[in-house]
């Protein structure tokens, strides 16, 4: 029997962190491995001639920030659940393609657990959400997290001006 392997794409949003929490709980319950993935969308930094519009230092800093964030998630899983069967990964390119195809092919994940919405509202308006795309095209089953830990629907926060 093949060990279950869960992919959790994260982008720093509350929705992604709820998905991570649920994936850790599933991993703990089922003895599954969890891969946590942050995709740095480099397409937004490419010019017409496919040259980068930002410096290598900026990309390096984004990578460092991503690694710190992923380490903090791994530490949280250990501190709260004593769960250590987690690897974290950083990739560069299109989140839709990397999550749906490339990463799954490389790591043979059986399940993708992801939040219903992410941080990038502009991309969602222009090109559709990453979650929607992954749900339709992924090479693995997809679980979309829409509720909190009590399985209550998450209500959008309303800022008072």
C-alpha positions, 0 to 999 in steps of 0.5 A: 500500500502506498503511503498517503501524501498531501500537498498544501499550497500556501500563500500567506492567506488565512484561507491557506493557513486553515487548509494547512491546519486541516491537512496537518490534522489529516496527516496526523490521523491517517499517517500521511506525509504533508508537502507544503508548497509556496509558489513565487509567481515570477510571471509578474516580473517578466518583460516582453522579451522574457527578461526579468524586471526585478533584481536577483536581490529582490528574488533572493529576498522573496525566497528568504521570506518564503522559506521563513514562512514555511519554516514557521508553519512546520514549527507550528505543526510540531509545537501544536500536534507533534507532527513532523512528517512535513517537507516544505518546498519553494517553486517559481512560475505559474502557481496554477501549473505548478500545483496542478501538474508539475509538483504532483508529477515530481512528488506523487501526492494523492491529495491537494488540500487548499484554501478557497481563496488566496491573496491575489484578488487581481489575478482572480478577477483577470484570470480566475482563481488558482483554486478554481483552476487546480480543482478542475485540472489537477492530477490528484484529488482536491479538497477545498477548505471553506470552514474553520476548525469547528466546520463553521463557514468562514465569514469575510471580515468587514472593516469599519471605516 
